[in-house]
Amino acid sequence: MNLSERLLDAPSVRAVRDALAGGEEAWIVGGAVRDAAGERSVTDLDLAVAGDEATAARRIARAVGGPAFELSAEFGTWRALAPDRSWHADVSRLRGPGIEADLEGRDFTVNAIALPLADLDAAPLDPHGGLADAADRVLRTVSERSFGDDPLRLLRAARLAAELDYELDPETIALGRRAASQAGEPAGERQLAELRLLVAGPDPLRALALLDELGATEGVLPELAALRGVEQNPNHHLDVHGHTLEVLANLLAVERDLDRYAGDSAPEVAALLAEPLADELTRGGALRFAAVLHDVGKPATRREREDGFVSFVGHDRVGAAMVAEICARLRASRALARQLELLTVHHLHLGFMAAERPLGRRRLYDYLRLTAPVAADVTLLTVADRLAARGGGPTASPEMVEAHLKLAREVLPAALAWHRDGPPRGPIRGDELARALGIEPGPELGRLLAEIEAAVFTGEVETAEQAIRLAERLFDE
């Protein structure tokens, strides 16, 4: 297939071309041309139009039967969505008097290639050598002003190079380092949009390494940069920064081999990780994000005893509060912030239980009740965390690691059932129990109902009569 054929093979291109036929001049730019040139599949589109971007986006939306909405007032961009959300077209007004000026202001050469929508057989407009860079798999800035014009491009450079398996051009790295102090300047929601693509991408470890190479980590995620050089106790073979990256690496390994780590629950775990969560992240993407952030509380809680032993007591709680601040800075949704906070604050519990196998039903209930609604997610995080601790201390021994992995496989079916069906329900309502016991609603009634719920989970209570007898005994005690 040639470039035109590869583009026309995409439903989005065909739909947009038909919708805008006979209208204002429009060009396909950016990733669609880059991907088609690199023989990658094309899904979403970037369009540059000579007329009004809102009008063009609405025409596309009407033609395909989907919605259209403003994506960025600052950058004059609207988005039209396919009805089934399988693709989108981002429509921007030309940034300058013509398409050449528009391409001059774009980020990277491979994104500064244009094809007229009305004539996809035309020679691509490629004033900056983007096609050659795409062939060489090199990411190069269009101009020396690229990062200064929009510091978000520092994040995008790391993310795109990892996603496309490109090398960063040496001059681009040098330009990035000179602009690195500006990395935290873009609006929080724009940073989050790049970070979510970075952590959910095909190679988040390389993307984070490239962010370091560009000198931008401290501006975007200073809490992650602060983990470098924070030494740990003998259970760990790496400092906190290295350990964090190792946790992410092991989480990726868990994703790739769910049969090993989740056993018979593997298909249901895969479905859980694929569930949409918030801010265009799945639960799996949020879990990766949590792996990056789960130990940010360690520098503030590090203590060293006289004998040299290092501890981080309370880093789970301190870290959760820091994660809340990070999410506020990035203007994350409350749903994503809550997920990341819960994963951070609960990431230690299962490790403390590894020596308790076989786990009693009541102990399992307490764990699920404590960690809901992230019980299954955080169980996977603890597996990655345990695998990343390969020091010489007792909790890093092969026996303890294997005990933890077995415990996680045992816990996951119940955690998934809790996620799917909710907590166990008692056979009696609170008002009914209060009347049976002759007590008023209040904390004591709540305690008794909680104990009944636990007894339902353990199989000790099935009927209302059994629930009342248990409550009477507990009340008397």
PABA-165472 format. One line per 10 residues: number of its first residue (from 1); their letters; for each residue x, y, z of C-alpha. Coordinates in pm, 1 decimal. Layout:
NUM	A	X,Y,Z  ...
***
This chain:
1	MNLSERLLDA	0.0,0.0,0.0  113.8,353.3,-66.9  56.3,642.7,174.2  -283.0,737.3,26.7  -408.8,378.3,37.1  -301.8,331.4,397.1  -485.8,647.7,497.3  -800.2,553.6,306.9  -793.9,214.0,475.1  -891.7,393.6,797.2
11	PSVRAVRDAL	-1268.0,443.1,855.0  -1195.9,780.4,1016.9  -1025.6,916.1,703.5  -1303.6,800.9,472.8  -1573.9,943.3,699.5  -1401.8,1278.8,744.1  -1322.6,1315.2,373.7  -1687.0,1252.9,281.6  -1813.7,1487.1,554.1  -1594.7,1780.1,447.5
21	AGGEEAWIVG	-1614.0,1727.6,70.1  -1674.0,2055.5,-108.4  -1605.8,2259.6,203.3  -1314.0,2469.5,322.1  -954.8,2359.3,261.2  -843.8,2094.5,507.7  -524.3,1895.8,557.7  -451.1,1573.1,740.0  -153.2,1647.3,963.1  31.0,1502.1,1257.8
31	GAVRDAAGER	15.3,1144.3,1375.2  -210.4,1003.0,1104.0  33.1,1093.0,825.6  328.5,987.6,1038.8  173.3,650.4,1119.7  64.6,585.7,761.6  416.1,667.9,641.4  555.9,425.3,898.5  308.7,154.2,793.9  129.5,173.9,1127.6
41	SVTDLDLAVA	-247.8,153.2,1145.5  -433.6,483.9,1145.6  -725.7,539.0,1382.2  -755.3,898.5,1502.2  -702.2,1209.5,1293.0  -561.4,1558.7,1330.0  -698.8,1807.8,1079.1  -590.5,2163.2,1003.0  -861.5,2372.9,838.2  -849.0,2710.9,668.9
51	GDEATAARRI	-1193.9,2800.7,800.0  -1369.7,2769.7,1132.9  -1271.3,2460.6,1331.6  -1604.0,2440.4,1516.9  -1802.1,2441.8,1193.8  -1583.9,2168.7,1043.1  -1604.9,1951.9,1355.9  -1982.4,1984.5,1365.4  -2007.0,1886.5,997.8  -1809.6,1570.6,1070.9
61	ARAVGGPAFE	-2023.0,1494.3,1376.0  -2348.7,1538.8,1185.4  -2228.0,1320.0,902.0  -2125.7,1030.0,1125.6  -2390.8,1071.0,1394.2  -2154.7,1141.5,1682.3  -2090.6,1437.1,1913.5  -1861.5,1737.2,1863.7  -1720.9,1960.3,2137.2  -1450.2,2216.2,2203.6
71	LSAEFGTWRA	-1128.8,2046.7,2314.5  -908.9,2352.9,2367.6  -1006.0,2717.6,2339.2  -639.5,2815.7,2379.9  -531.6,2611.6,2078.2  -851.0,2652.6,1874.9  -928.0,2279.9,1863.3  -1257.0,2091.6,1842.9  -1311.2,1716.0,1855.0  -1562.5,1508.0,1659.7
81	LAPDRSWHAD	-1626.4,1153.4,1781.4  -1747.1,846.1,1599.8  -2079.9,723.8,1741.3  -1914.6,412.7,1886.1  -1610.3,614.7,2006.8  -1382.8,399.2,1790.5  -1207.0,707.6,1650.0  -1196.8,1082.7,1683.9  -1095.7,1372.7,1464.3  -932.3,1676.7,1624.7
91	VSRLRGPGIE	-990.2,1984.1,1411.1  -773.4,2295.7,1451.3  -770.2,2622.9,1266.3  -450.4,2694.0,1075.0  -181.9,2839.7,1298.8  -67.7,3108.1,1059.0  -154.2,3241.7,715.5  -119.9,2903.3,542.2  -41.4,2537.3,588.7  335.3,2599.4,560.6
101	ADLEGRDFTV	324.9,2839.7,854.6  110.6,2593.3,1045.8  367.0,2315.2,1000.1  645.4,2552.3,1104.5  481.7,2586.4,1445.9  435.4,2214.2,1512.9  633.8,2009.7,1762.8  831.7,1739.6,1582.5  924.4,1689.8,1220.8  734.1,1361.5,1196.2
111	NAIALPLADL	421.0,1551.9,1299.1  483.4,1837.8,1054.9  376.0,1654.9,739.0  50.1,1740.7,564.6  -172.2,1594.8,294.8  -467.9,1780.8,143.7  -783.9,1599.3,246.4  -937.8,1652.1,-95.9  -641.7,1493.2,-277.7  -468.6,1223.8,-77.2
121	DAAPLDPHGG	-275.6,1113.6,-385.7  -88.8,1445.3,-386.0  273.9,1459.9,-278.5  295.2,1512.8,98.6  394.2,1859.4,212.0  705.8,1786.2,416.5  914.8,2102.1,460.6  1112.0,1975.9,763.6  1213.1,1627.1,654.7  960.3,1442.0,867.3
131	LADAADRVLR	926.7,1150.2,625.2  1300.7,1085.8,637.0  1298.5,1107.2,1018.1  1006.0,865.0,1031.0  1197.7,622.6,810.4  1502.4,659.2,1038.9  1284.1,638.1,1352.2  1415.0,966.4,1489.7  1218.7,1222.7,1688.7  1345.1,1573.0,1610.9
141	TVSERSFGDD	1200.2,1913.3,1697.5  1083.9,2130.5,1408.2  1273.5,2431.9,1540.0  1481.4,2557.4,1829.3  1167.4,2725.6,1961.8  963.4,2405.7,1989.2  1001.9,2343.4,2362.8  995.7,2710.5,2452.4  673.6,2761.9,2255.9  506.1,2481.2,2450.5
151	PLRLLRAARL	696.1,2309.5,2734.8  440.0,2027.2,2734.4  635.4,1900.1,2435.0  903.0,1780.2,2679.5  655.8,1526.9,2813.1  530.6,1451.4,2464.2  884.3,1387.8,2338.2  944.5,1121.8,2603.3  602.5,969.5,2553.9  613.0,960.5,2172.3
161	AAELDYELDP	968.5,829.5,2147.1  878.6,540.3,2378.7  544.8,475.7,2209.8  687.3,478.0,1856.8  1020.8,316.6,1948.1  1207.4,619.8,1812.4  1538.9,764.8,1921.9  1556.7,1124.6,2037.6  1776.0,1337.6,1815.8  2082.7,1458.5,2016.3
171	ETIALGRRAA	2009.5,1823.5,1943.3  1651.3,1770.1,2056.2  1782.6,1631.2,2386.0  2006.4,1935.8,2425.4  1716.3,2170.7,2351.9  1501.2,1980.2,2600.2  1757.7,2011.2,2877.4  1781.3,2385.0,2820.8  1402.6,2413.5,2851.7  1361.2,2158.3,3132.8
181	SQAGEPAGER	1299.8,2421.9,3399.7  973.0,2506.7,3221.3  840.1,2149.5,3224.7  592.7,2213.5,3505.8  444.5,2529.2,3352.3  165.9,2386.4,3130.4  -180.7,2351.9,3280.7  -220.2,2051.0,3505.3  -483.8,1883.6,3291.1  -253.1,1903.8,2987.1
191	QLAELRLLVA	28.2,1742.7,3185.5  -209.1,1470.2,3303.7  -319.8,1401.5,2945.6  41.6,1326.3,2850.3  119.3,1137.4,3170.4  -177.2,905.9,3128.0  -66.0,823.9,2773.9  288.4,773.7,2902.1  204.4,533.2,3185.5  -55.1,344.1,2980.3
201	GPDPLRALAL	169.3,324.8,2673.5  365.6,26.6,2544.6  690.9,117.2,2723.0  635.7,343.4,3025.7  976.5,257.3,3170.7  1157.3,392.6,2867.6  929.2,695.9,2862.5  1019.5,775.8,3223.7  1388.9,724.6,3145.5  1361.6,966.3,2851.8
211	LDELGATEGV	1184.9,1218.4,3074.0  1488.4,1193.6,3301.8  1723.3,1229.8,3004.5  1547.5,1550.2,2905.2  1579.2,1676.9,3262.5  1202.4,1722.5,3288.8  1105.3,1480.3,3568.5  1172.6,1731.5,3844.5  939.0,1983.8,3683.8  655.8,1743.5,3607.5
221	LPELAALRGV	678.8,1492.4,3895.4  918.8,1637.0,4152.3  795.2,1379.4,4404.2  931.8,1101.5,4182.2  1263.3,1280.0,4131.4  1294.3,1321.2,4510.8  1310.5,941.7,4553.1  1653.3,925.8,4393.0  1927.3,851.6,4646.3  1688.5,763.6,4932.2
231	EQNPNHHLDV	1850.3,447.5,5067.8  1643.0,167.0,5218.4  1681.9,-124.1,5459.0  1836.6,-464.6,5375.2  1508.5,-598.0,5233.3  1568.0,-374.0,4933.1  1855.9,-383.6,4686.5  1778.7,-41.8,4533.1  1712.8,311.3,4652.1  1349.7,422.9,4654.5
241	HGHTLEVLAN	1366.6,561.2,4300.7  1515.9,243.6,4159.6  1271.4,34.7,4360.0  978.1,236.6,4222.1  1084.1,168.7,3864.3  1134.9,-197.3,3953.2  779.7,-213.6,4091.2  650.1,-73.5,3761.9  862.5,-324.7,3568.1  724.3,-611.1,3775.1
251	LLAVERDLDR	368.8,-485.5,3735.5  418.8,-498.6,3358.5  546.5,-854.8,3401.0  235.4,-942.9,3602.5  15.7,-798.5,3326.7  194.1,-1013.1,3068.6  162.3,-1335.8,3270.0  -164.7,-1320.1,3460.1  -196.1,-1698.7,3448.8  108.7,-1724.3,3671.9
261	YAGDSAPEVA	20.4,-1449.5,3916.9  -360.7,-1470.9,3923.4  -411.3,-1840.8,3854.4  -767.5,-1932.7,3758.9  -870.6,-1571.0,3815.5  -655.8,-1449.2,3524.7  -942.7,-1384.8,3276.9  -1141.9,-1189.8,3534.7  -833.2,-991.9,3638.3  -771.3,-901.9,3274.0
271	ALLAEPLADE	-1129.4,-778.6,3246.6  -1089.4,-576.4,3566.8  -774.3,-406.5,3440.3  -949.1,-319.4,3113.8  -1240.7,-145.5,3288.0  -1261.0,229.2,3215.2  -1195.6,424.8,3534.5  -1155.9,801.5,3485.8  -961.5,1064.0,3290.7  -940.4,823.9,2995.3
281	LTRGGALRFA	-749.4,570.7,3205.3  -850.2,211.6,3264.2  -809.6,53.6,3605.8  -492.3,-104.1,3468.4  -356.0,234.1,3363.0  -436.9,377.4,3704.8  -260.3,81.0,3865.7  53.9,162.1,3666.6  25.3,524.1,3777.4  -3.6,406.6,4137.2
291	AVLHDVGKPA	310.8,196.7,4096.5  497.3,516.6,4008.2  353.3,708.8,4304.3  300.5,452.5,4581.2  625.0,525.3,4771.2  640.1,906.3,4736.4  592.6,933.7,5113.4  921.2,759.4,5193.9  1159.7,1059.0,5192.5  945.6,1242.3,5449.1
301	TRREREDGFV	920.0,938.7,5678.8  1270.2,794.1,5656.0  1422.4,721.2,5996.3  1754.5,553.3,6073.8  1816.5,384.3,6408.1  2150.0,385.7,6589.9  2220.4,37.9,6455.0  2170.4,165.9,6100.0  1833.8,6.0,6032.3  1615.5,224.5,5810.4
311	SFVGHDRVGA	1237.5,247.4,5843.4  958.9,440.9,5671.1  678.4,415.0,5925.0  366.0,591.8,5801.9  483.3,637.3,5443.8  158.9,483.7,5321.4  -54.1,754.6,5487.1  186.7,1038.1,5411.2  216.1,913.4,5054.4  -161.5,907.2,5009.2
321	AMVAEICARL	-181.3,1271.0,5119.2  96.8,1360.1,4873.2  -81.6,1172.9,4595.0  -390.6,1382.6,4667.7  -178.6,1696.4,4624.6  -28.5,1565.7,4299.6  -374.6,1489.8,4162.7  -495.2,1836.7,4258.9  -197.6,1990.5,4079.7  -271.3,1781.0,3770.9
331	RASRALARQL	-643.8,1858.7,3800.2  -728.3,1491.8,3796.8  -1085.9,1384.2,3848.4  -1196.1,1290.8,4197.4  -1244.3,932.1,4079.8  -882.5,897.1,3966.4  -747.1,1078.8,4270.6  -941.7,852.0,4505.3  -821.2,539.9,4324.0  -456.7,644.7,4347.5
341	ELLTVHHLHL	-490.2,752.4,4710.2  -648.4,421.2,4809.5  -388.8,216.8,4623.9  -114.1,411.9,4800.5  -256.4,394.7,5151.2  -335.6,20.1,5127.5  -26.7,-111.2,4949.4  133.6,-256.3,5264.6  -146.3,-465.4,5415.5  -114.2,-790.8,5223.7
351	GFMAAERPLG	259.9,-800.7,5283.9  199.5,-803.1,5658.4  -37.9,-1098.8,5613.7  196.3,-1318.1,5407.5  302.0,-1523.2,5710.7  -60.7,-1598.4,5806.2  -138.8,-1856.0,5538.1  -374.5,-2031.4,5526.4  -586.2,-1720.5,5572.9  -902.4,-1757.8,5777.4
361	RRRLYDYLRL	-1229.2,-1634.3,5629.6  -1263.6,-1360.1,5890.8  -912.1,-1232.0,5824.9  -986.7,-1233.1,5452.0  -1309.7,-1042.3,5514.9  -1124.6,-779.9,5719.4  -874.3,-731.4,5436.3  -1144.9,-696.2,5171.2  -1351.6,-460.4,5384.8  -1044.5,-246.8,5459.1
371	TAPVAADVTL	-920.0,-223.3,5100.5  -1250.9,-204.3,4910.1  -1309.2,-84.8,4641.8  -947.8,-145.7,4530.7  -892.6,-485.8,4692.2  -812.9,-670.7,4369.5  -609.8,-383.6,4224.0  -398.0,-328.6,4534.1  -339.1,-703.7,4568.0  -170.1,-694.9,4227.1
381	LTVADRLAAR	29.9,-388.8,4332.1  157.3,-573.8,4639.2  274.2,-859.3,4418.0  478.7,-621.8,4204.4  607.9,-448.1,4518.3  715.9,-777.9,4675.7  887.9,-895.4,4357.3  1081.4,-567.9,4344.6  1229.8,-614.0,4693.0  1528.4,-840.6,4630.2
391	GGGPTASPEM	1758.4,-749.3,4915.3  1907.8,-976.7,5176.5  1657.1,-907.1,5453.8  1408.1,-1160.1,5589.7  1097.4,-1029.8,5410.7  1282.3,-1052.2,5078.7  1367.0,-1419.8,5121.0  1248.4,-1657.1,4846.2  1019.6,-1826.6,5098.5  847.2,-1500.9,5192.2
401	VEAHLKLARE	816.1,-1393.9,4829.3  654.1,-1725.0,4737.3  423.1,-1706.4,5039.1  311.3,-1360.8,4928.3  246.0,-1474.6,4571.9  41.1,-1772.8,4693.5  -156.9,-1550.9,4928.1  -234.8,-1308.9,4646.4  -365.1,-1592.9,4428.7  -585.5,-1703.9,4716.7
411	VLPAALAWHR	-718.0,-1353.9,4786.0  -791.3,-1252.0,4427.6  -1105.7,-1465.4,4369.9  -1275.0,-1316.8,4676.6  -1156.4,-965.6,4588.6  -1294.2,-999.6,4237.9  -1624.9,-1133.4,4369.7  -1646.9,-835.7,4607.4  -1580.3,-600.9,4314.7  -1839.8,-777.0,4101.6
421	DGPPRGPIRG	-2116.0,-836.7,4356.2  -2041.4,-595.2,4637.4  -1995.2,-680.1,5005.9  -2202.2,-954.0,5171.2  -2549.8,-848.7,5278.6  -2691.8,-936.0,5616.4  -3024.7,-1120.5,5630.5  -3180.8,-850.9,5851.3  -3228.4,-476.6,5818.5  -3094.7,-235.5,6076.5
431	DELARALGIE	-3438.9,-122.4,6195.1  -3548.5,-483.9,6233.1  -3240.6,-570.6,6437.5  -3288.2,-262.0,6655.8  -3645.6,-365.5,6735.4  -3542.6,-724.8,6807.3  -3273.7,-608.3,7050.7  -3469.4,-316.7,7193.0  -3192.4,-65.8,7117.9  -3181.3,269.8,6945.8
441	PGPELGRLLA	-2999.7,333.3,6614.8  -2644.2,443.2,6673.3  -2280.9,329.9,6669.6  -2356.6,9.6,6861.5  -2617.0,-95.2,6605.6  -2369.4,-22.5,6328.6  -2106.9,-239.0,6499.5  -2350.6,-527.7,6530.7  -2457.4,-502.8,6166.9  -2091.8,-505.8,6061.7
451	EIEAAVFTGE	-2032.0,-821.4,6266.7  -2335.4,-985.3,6105.6  -2202.7,-896.8,5760.9  -1868.4,-1055.5,5851.2  -2045.1,-1366.1,5979.3  -2237.3,-1394.4,5651.4  -1904.5,-1385.1,5467.0  -1756.0,-1656.1,5689.3  -2068.0,-1873.1,5657.9  -2164.2,-1850.8,6024.7
461	VETAEQAIRL	-2489.0,-1663.1,5960.8  -2747.7,-1728.9,5691.6  -3087.3,-1641.9,5840.5  -3237.6,-1347.4,6027.3  -3279.1,-1564.2,6336.4  -2909.3,-1654.5,6335.4  -2823.5,-1287.9,6289.3  -3033.6,-1188.7,6590.7  -2877.7,-1459.9,6809.1  -2527.5,-1345.1,6711.7
471	AERLFDE	-2616.5,-983.1,6780.3  -2766.8,-1071.6,7121.4  -2450.1,-1256.9,7219.9  -2225.1,-974.8,7105.4  -2444.6,-713.4,7273.7  -2435.9,-900.0,7605.2  -2058.1,-933.3,7582.4
***
